[in-house]
């Protein structure tokens, strides 16, 4: 009776493991992309603070700066998507090699892989969303300046 009460089961949801090196590099890249996007936003806000009447309407250099920032952010968004695709394909390739080396294919391994892909995609899409919103903000300012 005592033995039955002391038996514990383990749950795959609570197993933490070290992320692979490719994931660590990708996180560093996403952090850098967030910093670049924030710098672009603060450069625009330094010249013309948000939520104030536009005082840069007649300044063509500010409009050029906003257009250049918009172009740079579009390039960063594409770069993030490309890096996400490369990371996903590399991880998928590594998992396939591991599964081919195993004699049995456990569902636990597949669930870990799916959980990792979900985390990778979520982080990548959040950074893309942030860059996209800043780019949208620049487009709105450009439109207001051209009116």
FITOR-43050 format. One record per atom (N, C-alpha, C, O, CB): residue in three letters; x, y, z. Coordinates in steps of 0.2 Angstrom, whole numbers, padded with zeros to 4 digits, always signed. Atoms other than C-alpha are relative to their C-alpha. Glycine has a CB too. Example, Ala and Ser with C-alpha at 12.3 -4.5 7.8 and 13.67 -1.06 7.14 Angstrom:
residues 2
ALA+0004-0006+0000;ALA+0062-0022+0039;ALA+0004+0006+0000;ALA+0009+0005+0003;ALA-0005+0000+0006;SER-0004-0006-0001;SER+0068-0005+0036;SER-0004+0005+0003;SER-0001+0011+0004;SER+0002+0002-0007;
//
This chain:
residues 147
UNK+0004-0006+0000;UNK+0000+0000+0000;UNK+0004+0006+0000;UNK+0003+0011-0004;UNK-0005+0000+0006;UNK-0005-0006+0000;UNK+0014+0012+0004;UNK+0004+0001-0006;UNK+0005+0007-0008;UNK+0005-0001+0006;UNK-0004+0000+0006;UNK+0023+0008-0012;UNK-0005+0003-0005;UNK-0002+0007-0009;UNK+0002-0007-0002;UNK+0004-0003+0005;UNK+0008+0013-0022;UNK-0001+0007+0001;UNK-0001+0011-0004;UNK-0007-0003+0000;UNK+0001-0007-0001;UNK+0006+0030-0014;UNK+0007+0004-0001;UNK+0006+0010-0003;UNK-0001+0001+0008;UNK-0007-0004+0002;UNK+0025+0034-0017;UNK+0001+0000-0007;UNK+0006+0003-0009;UNK+0005-0003+0005;UNK-0001+0000+0007;UNK+0024+0030-0035;UNK-0001+0007-0003;UNK-0007+0010-0002;UNK-0004-0006-0004;UNK+0001-0006+0003;UNK+0026+0046-0045;UNK+0001-0001-0008;UNK+0005-0005-0010;UNK+0005+0005+0002;UNK-0001+0001+0008;UNK+0024+0048-0064;UNK+0003+0007-0002;UNK+0002+0012+0001;UNK-0007-0001-0003;UNK-0003-0006+0003;UNK+0033+0061-0074;UNK-0004+0002-0006;UNK-0007-0002-0010;UNK+0007-0001-0002;UNK+0004-0003+0006;UNK+0025+0073-0087;UNK+0005+0003-0004;UNK+0009+0007-0002;UNK-0005+0005+0003;UNK-0004-0003+0005;UNK+0033+0078-0103;UNK+0000+0008+0000;UNK+0004+0011-0002;UNK-0001-0003-0007;UNK+0001-0008+0000;UNK+0026+0096-0101;UNK+0004+0003+0004;UNK+0006+0009+0003;UNK-0007+0001+0002;UNK-0004-0003-0005;UNK+0037+0099-0086;UNK+0008-0001-0001;UNK+0011+0000+0003;UNK-0002-0002+0006;UNK-0008+0001+0001;UNK+0054+0094-0094;UNK+0003+0006-0003;UNK+0001+0007-0009;UNK+0001-0007-0004;UNK-0004-0005+0003;UNK+0065+0108-0097;UNK+0006-0002-0003;UNK+0010-0006+0000;UNK+0001+0006+0005;UNK-0007+0002+0003;UNK+0080+0106-0109;UNK+0003+0006-0003;UNK+0000+0011-0004;UNK-0001-0005-0005;UNK-0005-0005+0002;UNK+0094+0117-0115;UNK-0002+0001-0008;UNK-0002-0004-0011;UNK+0007-0002+0001;UNK+0002-0002+0007;UNK+0089+0126-0132;UNK+0007-0001-0004;UNK+0012+0000-0001;UNK-0002+0007-0001;UNK-0006+0001+0004;UNK+0101+0121-0146;UNK+0003+0007-0002;UNK+0000+0012-0001;UNK-0002-0003-0007;UNK-0004-0006+0002;UNK+0114+0133-0152;UNK-0003+0004-0005;UNK-0003+0010-0005;UNK+0007-0002-0002;UNK+0003-0004+0006;UNK+0105+0138-0168;UNK-0006+0004+0003;UNK-0007+0010+0001;UNK-0003-0005-0005;UNK+0006-0004-0003;UNK+0090+0144-0157;UNK+0003+0005+0004;UNK+0000+0011+0004;UNK-0004-0005+0005;UNK-0003-0006-0003;UNK+0102+0154-0146;UNK+0002+0005-0004;UNK+0001+0011-0003;UNK+0006-0003+0004;UNK-0002-0005+0005;UNK+0109+0162-0161;UNK-0006+0004-0003;UNK-0006+0010-0004;UNK+0004-0003-0006;UNK+0006-0004+0003;UNK+0091+0166-0168;UNK-0003+0005+0005;UNK-0005+0010+0003;UNK-0005-0006-0001;UNK+0003-0004-0005;UNK+0086+0173-0151;UNK+0004+0007+0000;UNK+0002+0012+0001;UNK+0000-0003+0007;UNK-0004-0006+0000;UNK+0101+0185-0152;UNK-0001+0004-0006;UNK-0001+0010-0006;UNK+0008-0002+0000;UNK+0001-0003+0006;UNK+0097+0189-0170;UNK-0007+0004+0001;UNK-0008+0010-0001;UNK-0001-0004-0006;UNK+0006-0003-0002;UNK+0079+0193-0164;UNK+0000+0006+0004;UNK-0003+0011+0003;UNK-0005-0005+0002;UNK-0001-0005-0005;UNK+0085+0204-0150;UNK+0003+0006-0004;UNK+0001+0012-0003;UNK+0005-0002+0006;UNK-0003-0006+0004;UNK+0096+0214-0162;UNK-0005+0003-0005;UNK-0005+0009-0006;UNK+0006-0003-0005;UNK+0005-0003+0004;UNK+0081+0216-0174;UNK-0004+0005+0004;UNK-0006+0010+0001;UNK-0004-0006-0004;UNK+0004-0004-0004;UNK+0071+0223-0160;UNK+0004+0007+0002;UNK+0001+0012+0002;UNK-0002-0004+0007;UNK-0004-0006-0001;UNK+0085+0235-0156;UNK+0000+0005-0006;UNK-0001+0011-0005;UNK+0007-0002+0003;UNK+0000-0004+0007;UNK+0087+0241-0174;UNK-0007+0003-0001;UNK-0007+0009-0003;UNK+0002-0005-0006;UNK+0007-0002+0001;UNK+0068+0243-0175;UNK-0001+0006+0005;UNK-0004+0011+0003;UNK-0005-0005+0001;UNK+0001-0005-0005;UNK+0068+0253-0159;UNK+0004+0006-0001;UNK+0001+0012+0000;UNK+0001-0003+0007;UNK-0004-0006+0002;UNK+0082+0264-0164;UNK-0003+0004-0006;UNK-0003+0010-0006;UNK+0007-0002-0002;UNK+0003-0003+0005;UNK+0073+0268-0180;UNK-0006+0004+0002;UNK-0007+0010+0000;UNK-0002-0005-0006;UNK+0006-0004-0002;UNK+0057+0273-0171;UNK+0002+0006+0005;UNK-0001+0011+0004;UNK-0004-0005+0005;UNK-0002-0006-0004;UNK+0066+0284-0158;UNK+0004+0005-0004;UNK+0003+0011-0002;UNK+0005-0003+0005;UNK-0003-0006+0004;UNK+0076+0293-0172;UNK-0006+0004-0003;UNK-0005+0010-0003;UNK+0004-0003-0006;UNK+0006-0003+0003;UNK+0059+0297-0180;UNK-0003+0005+0006;UNK-0005+0010+0005;UNK-0005-0004-0003;UNK+0003-0003-0005;UNK+0052+0302-0163;UNK+0004+0006+0003;UNK+0001+0011+0006;UNK-0002-0005+0006;UNK-0005-0006-0003;UNK+0067+0313-0158;UNK-0001+0006-0004;UNK-0001+0012-0001;UNK+0007-0003+0000;UNK+0001-0006+0004;UNK+0064+0324-0173;UNK-0007+0003+0001;UNK-0008+0009+0001;UNK+0002-0002-0007;UNK+0007-0002+0000;UNK+0045+0324-0172;UNK-0003-0004+0006;UNK-0005-0010+0004;UNK-0004+0000-0007;UNK+0003+0004-0005;UNK+0038+0318-0155;UNK-0007-0002-0002;UNK-0011+0002-0005;UNK+0000+0004+0007;UNK+0007+0002+0001;UNK+0022+0308-0156;UNK-0005+0004+0004;UNK-0003+0007+0009;UNK-0001-0008+0001;UNK+0006-0003-0003;UNK+0005+0314-0151;UNK+0001+0008+0001;UNK-0002+0011+0006;UNK-0001-0003+0007;UNK-0001-0007+0000;UNK+0010+0332-0155;UNK-0002+0003-0007;UNK-0001-0001-0011;UNK+0007+0003+0003;UNK+0001-0002+0007;UNK+0005+0343-0169;UNK+0006+0000-0005;UNK+0012+0001-0002;UNK-0002+0008+0000;UNK-0006+0001+0004;UNK+0016+0340-0184;UNK+0004+0006-0002;UNK+0001+0011-0005;UNK-0002-0004-0007;UNK-0004-0006+0001;UNK+0030+0353-0185;UNK+0005-0001-0006;UNK+0008+0003-0007;UNK+0003+0002+0006;UNK-0005+0002+0005;UNK+0040+0344-0198;UNK-0003+0000-0007;UNK-0001-0003-0012;UNK+0003-0007+0001;UNK+0004+0001+0006;UNK+0027+0346-0212;UNK+0004+0003-0006;UNK+0004+0000-0012;UNK-0007+0004+0000;UNK-0004-0004+0006;UNK+0038+0358-0223;UNK+0008-0003+0000;UNK+0011+0001-0003;UNK+0000+0007+0001;UNK-0007+0002+0000;UNK+0054+0348-0219;UNK+0001-0006-0005;UNK-0001-0012-0003;UNK+0002-0002+0007;UNK-0001+0006+0004;UNK+0059+0337-0234;UNK+0005-0005+0002;UNK+0005-0011+0000;UNK+0002+0003-0007;UNK-0005+0005-0003;UNK+0074+0329-0225;UNK-0003-0005+0005;UNK-0001-0010+0005;UNK+0006+0004+0003;UNK+0004+0005-0004;UNK+0062+0322-0212;UNK-0004-0005-0004;UNK-0004-0011-0002;UNK-0005+0004+0005;UNK+0004+0005+0004;UNK+0051+0314-0225;UNK+0005-0005-0003;UNK+0003-0011-0004;UNK-0003+0004-0006;UNK-0005+0004+0002;UNK+0067+0307-0233;UNK+0002-0005+0005;UNK+0003-0011+0004;UNK+0006+0004-0003;UNK-0002+0004-0005;UNK+0072+0300-0217;UNK-0005-0005+0002;UNK-0003-0011+0003;UNK+0002+0004+0007;UNK+0006+0005-0001;UNK+0055+0292-0214;UNK+0000-0005-0005;UNK-0001-0011-0004;UNK-0006+0004+0001;UNK+0001+0005+0005;UNK+0055+0284-0231;UNK+0006-0005+0000;UNK+0005-0011-0001;UNK+0000+0004-0007;UNK-0006+0005-0001;UNK+0073+0277-0228;UNK-0001-0005+0005;UNK+0001-0011+0005;UNK+0006+0004+0001;UNK+0001+0005-0005;UNK+0068+0270-0212;UNK-0006-0005-0002;UNK-0005-0011+0000;UNK-0003+0004+0007;UNK+0005+0005+0003;UNK+0052+0262-0220;UNK+0003-0005-0004;UNK+0002-0011-0003;UNK-0005+0004-0004;UNK-0003+0005+0005;UNK+0063+0254-0233;UNK+0005-0005+0004;UNK+0005-0011+0003;UNK+0005+0004-0005;UNK-0005+0004-0004;UNK+0076+0248-0220;UNK-0004-0005+0004;UNK-0002-0011+0005;UNK+0004+0004+0005;UNK+0004+0005-0004;UNK+0062+0240-0209;UNK-0003-0005-0005;UNK-0004-0011-0002;UNK-0006+0004+0003;UNK+0003+0006+0004;UNK+0054+0231-0224;UNK+0006-0005-0001;UNK+0004-0011-0002;UNK-0002+0004-0007;UNK-0006+0004+0001;UNK+0072+0224-0227;UNK+0001-0005+0006;UNK+0002-0011+0006;UNK+0006+0003-0002;UNK-0001+0004-0006;UNK+0073+0218-0209;UNK-0006-0005+0001;UNK-0005-0010+0003;UNK+0000+0005+0006;UNK+0006+0005+0000;UNK+0055+0210-0210;UNK+0002-0006-0004;UNK+0001-0011-0002;UNK-0006+0004-0002;UNK-0002+0006+0005;UNK+0061+0200-0225;UNK+0005-0004+0003;UNK+0005-0010+0002;UNK+0001+0003-0007;UNK-0006+0003-0003;UNK+0077+0196-0216;UNK-0002-0005+0006;UNK+0000-0010+0006;UNK+0005+0005+0002;UNK+0002+0005-0005;UNK+0068+0189-0201;UNK-0004-0006-0002;UNK-0003-0011+0000;UNK-0005+0005+0005;UNK+0003+0006+0003;UNK+0057+0178-0211;UNK+0004-0005-0003;UNK+0004-0011-0003;UNK-0005+0003-0006;UNK-0004+0005+0003;UNK+0071+0171-0221;UNK+0004-0003+0006;UNK+0005-0009+0005;UNK+0005+0004-0004;UNK-0004+0003-0005;UNK+0081+0168-0205;UNK-0005-0005+0004;UNK-0002-0011+0006;UNK+0002+0005+0006;UNK+0005+0005-0003;UNK+0065+0159-0197;UNK+0000-0006-0005;UNK+0000-0011-0002;UNK-0007+0004+0001;UNK+0000+0006+0005;UNK+0064+0148-0213;UNK+0006-0004+0000;UNK+0006-0010+0000;UNK-0001+0003-0007;UNK-0006+0003+0000;UNK+0082+0144-0212;UNK+0001-0004+0006;UNK+0003-0010+0006;UNK+0006+0004-0001;UNK+0000+0003-0007;UNK+0081+0140-0193;UNK-0005-0006+0000;UNK-0003-0012+0002;UNK-0002+0004+0005;UNK+0004+0005+0000;UNK+0066+0129-0196;UNK+0002-0006-0004;UNK+0001-0012-0002;UNK-0007+0003-0002;UNK-0002+0006+0004;UNK+0073+0119-0210;UNK+0006-0003+0003;UNK+0006-0009+0002;UNK+0002+0003-0007;UNK-0006+0003-0003;UNK+0089+0116-0201;UNK-0002-0004+0006;UNK+0000-0010+0007;UNK+0005+0005+0003;UNK+0002+0004-0005;UNK+0080+0110-0186;UNK-0004-0006-0002;UNK-0003-0012+0001;UNK-0005+0004+0005;UNK+0003+0006+0003;UNK+0069+0099-0196;UNK+0004-0005-0003;UNK+0003-0011-0002;UNK-0005+0002-0006;UNK-0005+0005+0003;UNK+0084+0091-0205;UNK+0003-0003+0006;UNK+0004-0009+0006;UNK+0005+0004-0004;UNK-0003+0003-0006;UNK+0092+0088-0188;UNK-0005-0005+0003;UNK-0002-0010+0005;UNK+0002+0005+0005;UNK+0005+0005-0003;UNK+0076+0080-0181;UNK-0001-0006-0004;UNK-0001-0012-0002;UNK-0007+0003+0001;UNK+0000+0006+0004;UNK+0075+0069-0196;UNK+0006-0005+0000;UNK+0005-0011+0000;UNK-0001+0002-0008;UNK-0006+0004-0001;UNK+0093+0063-0194;UNK-0001-0004+0006;UNK+0001-0010+0007;UNK+0006+0005+0000;UNK+0001+0004-0006;UNK+0089+0059-0176;UNK-0005-0005+0000;UNK-0004-0011+0003;UNK-0001+0005+0006;UNK+0005+0005+0001;UNK+0074+0050-0180;UNK+0002-0006-0004;UNK+0000-0012-0002;UNK-0007+0003-0003;UNK-0002+0006+0004;UNK+0082+0039-0193;UNK+0005-0004+0004;UNK+0006-0010+0003;UNK+0004+0003-0006;UNK-0005+0003-0004;UNK+0096+0035-0180;UNK-0004-0004+0005;UNK-0001-0009+0008;UNK+0004+0004+0003;UNK+0004+0003-0005;UNK+0082+0029-0168;UNK-0003-0006-0003;UNK-0005-0006-0009;UNK-0005+0004+0003;UNK+0004+0006+0002;UNK+0075+0012-0169;UNK-0007+0000+0001;UNK-0011-0003-0003;UNK+0003-0007+0004;UNK+0008-0002-0001;UNK+0058+0018-0163;UNK-0001+0007+0000;UNK+0004+0011+0002;UNK-0002-0003+0007;UNK+0002-0007+0001;UNK+0050+0034-0166;UNK-0005+0001+0006;UNK-0011+0000+0005;UNK-0003+0002-0007;UNK+0005-0001-0005;UNK+0042+0040-0150;UNK-0004+0006-0001;UNK-0002+0011-0004;UNK+0004+0000+0007;UNK+0004-0006+0001;UNK+0028+0052-0149;UNK+0003+0006+0004;UNK+0001+0012+0003;UNK-0007-0001+0002;UNK-0003-0005-0005;UNK+0037+0062-0135;UNK+0005+0004-0004;UNK+0005+0010-0003;UNK+0004-0003+0006;UNK-0005-0004+0004;UNK+0051+0067-0147;UNK-0004+0004-0005;UNK-0002+0010-0006;UNK+0004-0005-0004;UNK+0004-0004+0005;UNK+0038+0073-0160;UNK-0003+0006+0003;UNK-0003+0011+0001;UNK-0005-0004-0004;UNK+0003-0005-0004;UNK+0029+0083-0147;UNK+0005+0005+0002;UNK+0004+0011+0002;UNK-0003-0003+0006;UNK-0006-0005-0001;UNK+0046+0091-0142;UNK+0001+0005-0006;UNK+0002+0011-0005;UNK+0006-0003+0003;UNK-0001-0004+0007;UNK+0049+0096-0160;UNK-0006+0005-0001;UNK-0004+0011-0003;UNK+0001-0005-0006;UNK+0005-0004+0001;UNK+0032+0103-0162;UNK+0000+0006+0005;UNK-0002+0012+0003;UNK-0007-0004+0000;UNK+0000-0005-0005;UNK+0033+0113-0146;UNK+0006+0005-0001;UNK+0005+0011-0001;UNK+0001-0003+0007;UNK-0005-0004+0002;UNK+0050+0120-0152;UNK-0002+0004-0006;UNK+0000+0010-0006;UNK+0006-0004-0001;UNK+0002-0004+0006;UNK+0043+0125-0169;UNK-0005+0005+0002;UNK-0005+0011+0000;UNK-0003-0005-0005;UNK+0004-0005-0002;UNK+0029+0134-0160;UNK+0003+0006+0003;UNK+0001+0011+0002;UNK-0005-0004+0005;UNK-0003-0006-0004;UNK+0040+0144-0149;UNK+0004+0004-0005;UNK+0004+0010-0005;UNK+0005-0003+0005;UNK-0004-0003+0005;UNK+0052+0148-0164;UNK-0005+0005-0004;UNK-0003+0011-0005;UNK+0003-0005-0005;UNK+0005-0004+0005;UNK+0037+0154-0175;UNK-0003+0006+0004;UNK-0004+0011+0002;UNK-0005-0005-0002;UNK+0003-0006-0004;UNK+0029+0164-0161;UNK+0005+0006+0001;UNK+0003+0011+0001;UNK-0002-0003+0007;UNK-0005-0005-0001;UNK+0045+0173-0157;UNK+0001+0004-0006;UNK+0002+0010-0006;UNK+0006-0002+0003;UNK-0002-0003+0007;UNK+0049+0177-0175;UNK-0006+0004-0002;UNK-0005+0010-0004;UNK+0001-0005-0005;UNK+0006-0004+0002;UNK+0031+0183-0178;UNK-0001+0006+0004;UNK-0003+0011+0002;UNK-0006-0004+0000;UNK+0001-0005-0004;UNK+0031+0194-0163;UNK+0005+0006-0002;UNK+0003+0012-0002;UNK+0001-0002+0007;UNK-0005-0005+0002;UNK+0047+0203-0169;UNK-0002+0003-0007;UNK-0001+0009-0008;UNK+0007-0003+0000;UNK+0002-0002+0006;UNK+0040+0204-0186;UNK-0006+0005+0001;UNK-0006+0010-0003;UNK-0002-0005-0005;UNK+0006-0005-0002;UNK+0024+0212-0179;UNK+0002+0006+0002;UNK+0000+0011+0000;UNK-0005-0004+0005;UNK-0003-0007-0002;UNK+0034+0225-0170;UNK+0003+0004-0005;UNK+0001+0010-0006;UNK+0005-0002+0006;UNK-0003-0004+0006;UNK+0044+0230-0185;UNK-0005+0002-0005;UNK-0005+0007-0008;UNK+0005-0005-0004;UNK+0006-0002+0005;UNK+0028+0230-0196;UNK-0004+0006+0003;UNK-0006+0010-0001;UNK-0005-0006-0001;UNK+0004-0005-0003;UNK+0019+0241-0183;UNK+0004+0007-0001;UNK+0001+0012-0002;UNK-0002-0001+0007;UNK-0005-0006+0000;UNK+0034+0253-0183;UNK+0000+0003-0007;UNK-0001+0009-0008;UNK+0007-0001+0003;UNK+0000-0002+0007;UNK+0034+0253-0202;UNK-0006+0003-0002;UNK-0007+0008-0005;UNK+0002-0006-0005;UNK+0007-0002+0001;UNK+0015+0256-0202;UNK+0000+0007+0002;UNK-0003+0012-0001;UNK-0005-0004+0003;UNK+0000-0007-0003;UNK+0018+0271-0191;UNK+0004+0005-0004;UNK+0001+0011-0005;UNK+0003+0000+0007;UNK-0004-0004+0005;UNK+0031+0278-0203;UNK-0004+0002-0006;UNK-0004+0007-0008;UNK+0007-0003-0002;UNK+0004-0001+0005;UNK+0019+0276-0217;UNK-0005+0005+0001;UNK-0007+0009-0003;UNK-0003-0007-0003;UNK+0005-0005-0002;UNK+0006+0285-0208;UNK+0002+0007+0000;UNK-0001+0012-0002;UNK-0004-0002+0007;UNK-0004-0006-0001;UNK+0018+0299-0204;UNK+0001+0003-0007;UNK+0000+0009-0008;UNK+0006+0000+0004;UNK-0001-0002+0007;UNK+0023+0300-0222;UNK-0006+0003-0004;UNK-0006+0008-0007;UNK+0004-0005-0004;UNK+0007-0002+0003;UNK+0005+0301-0228;UNK-0002+0007+0003;UNK-0005+0011-0001;UNK-0005-0005+0001;UNK+0003-0006-0003;UNK+0001+0315-0216;UNK+0005+0006-0002;UNK+0002+0011-0003;UNK+0001+0000+0008;UNK-0005-0005+0002;UNK+0017+0325-0221;UNK-0002+0002-0008;UNK-0001+0007-0010;UNK+0007-0002+0001;UNK+0001-0001+0008;UNK+0012+0323-0240;UNK-0007+0004-0001;UNK-0008+0007-0006;UNK+0000-0006-0004;UNK+0007-0003+0001;UNK-0006+0330-0237;UNK+0001+0007+0001;UNK-0005+0011+0000;UNK-0005-0002+0006;
//
